[in-house]
């Protein structure tokens, strides 16, 4: 049991050290990346909606 606790403590210490090495994005970068993701999701949504509508029209014609 004591070995498990020591391993857990070591894990958390090492995790804390690794998090100090991380380069965190600033507010502008986060805003820009969020906008890029939102635009990409919008474009993909429109594309999939058009494909779905097209396939539905083909199914209507076939039936």
C-alpha positions as CSV (number, residue, x, y, z in Angstrom):
1,X,0.0,0.0,0.0
2,X,2.8,2.4,0.9
3,X,4.5,1.6,-2.5
4,X,1.3,2.6,-4.3
5,X,1.1,5.9,-2.4
6,X,4.7,6.7,-3.2
7,X,4.1,6.0,-6.9
8,X,1.1,8.2,-6.9
9,X,3.0,11.1,-5.2
10,X,5.8,10.7,-7.7
11,X,3.3,10.7,-10.6
12,X,1.8,14.0,-9.4
13,X,5.2,15.6,-8.8
14,X,6.3,14.7,-12.3
15,X,3.1,15.9,-13.8
16,X,3.5,19.2,-12.0
17,X,7.0,19.5,-13.4
18,X,5.8,18.7,-17.0
19,X,3.0,21.3,-16.8
20,X,5.6,24.0,-15.9
21,X,7.3,23.2,-19.3
22,X,4.1,23.7,-21.3
23,X,3.8,26.9,-23.4
24,X,0.2,28.0,-22.8
25,X,-1.5,30.0,-25.5
26,X,-2.4,33.6,-24.8
27,X,-5.9,35.0,-25.1
28,X,-5.5,36.1,-28.7
29,X,-4.3,32.7,-29.8
30,X,-7.2,31.0,-28.1
31,X,-9.7,33.4,-29.7
32,X,-8.2,32.9,-33.2
33,X,-8.1,29.1,-32.8
34,X,-11.7,29.1,-31.6
35,X,-12.8,31.2,-34.6
36,X,-11.0,28.8,-37.0
37,X,-12.8,25.8,-35.4
38,X,-16.2,27.5,-35.6
39,X,-15.7,28.4,-39.2
40,X,-14.5,24.9,-40.1
41,X,-17.6,23.4,-38.3
42,X,-19.9,25.8,-40.1
43,X,-18.4,24.9,-43.5
44,X,-18.5,21.2,-42.8
45,X,-22.1,21.4,-41.6
46,X,-23.2,23.2,-44.7
47,X,-21.4,20.7,-46.9
48,X,-23.0,17.7,-45.1
49,X,-26.4,19.4,-45.3
50,X,-26.0,19.8,-49.1
51,X,-24.9,16.2,-49.5
52,X,-27.8,15.0,-47.4
53,X,-30.3,17.1,-49.3
54,X,-28.8,15.9,-52.6
55,X,-29.1,12.2,-51.6
56,X,-32.6,12.7,-50.4
57,X,-33.6,14.2,-53.8
58,X,-32.0,11.2,-55.5
59,X,-33.9,8.8,-53.3
60,X,-37.2,10.7,-54.0
61,X,-36.6,10.4,-57.7
62,X,-35.8,6.7,-57.5
63,X,-38.8,5.9,-55.4
